[in-house]
Amino acid sequence: MARINYSYTPEDESKAAKAMGYEMPISFKHAVEICRELKGKKIDEAINYLEDVIAMKRAVPFRKYKKKVAHKSGLEKWYAGRYPQKAAKHILKVLKNLEANAEYKGLETDRLVIVHAQAKKGRVLKRYMPRAFGRATPRFKVFTTVEFVAEVR
């Protein structure tokens, strides 16, 4: 398996922590919207936010992939939102890993700010379900890679 590189390199590696969730079985679009919302937050705030999303207390604003998305109350300066619980659970694991990596490096976790949050498309497992009259329906499984970099601010 080839090594996947981060698309962001911090200026000072000793003051930054990195974590990546490689090819997770989550929606790419949900991962993009969650990453957009988490960027610029402190790690503790981001973890609390995702726990609220999983508990369906706070909605994630869908800014890019917003067609036919219902309105949600509690969103700041936006209307469309959802509760992507499956993606939030997987990304929460990556954030906890980021926090553990920072502690291992000896960084102050309460001062760390997420400066880079990105979702990338991974592999697609192409499968087909046979139907009547010789037709077939595609059943593709999409994988998503998510990467986070936090720096001391």
SULDA-V231409 format. One record per run of one state. SS is the DSSP state (h for helix, s for strand, l for the rest). FROM is the first residue (numbers start at 0). TO is the last residue. If there is no record, write none. Layout:
((SS & FROM & TO) (SS & FROM & TO))
//
This chain:
((l & 0 & 11) (h & 12 & 14) (s & 15 & 23) (l & 24 & 26) (h & 27 & 37) (l & 38 & 40) (s & 41 & 41) (h & 42 & 53) (l & 54 & 58) (s & 59 & 60) (l & 61 & 69) (s & 70 & 70) (l & 71 & 78) (s & 79 & 81) (l & 82 & 83) (h & 84 & 104) (l & 105 & 107) (h & 108 & 110) (s & 111 & 124) (l & 125 & 126) (s & 127 & 129) (l & 130 & 130) (h & 131 & 133) (l & 134 & 134) (s & 135 & 137) (l & 138 & 139) (s & 140 & 151) (l & 152 & 152))
//
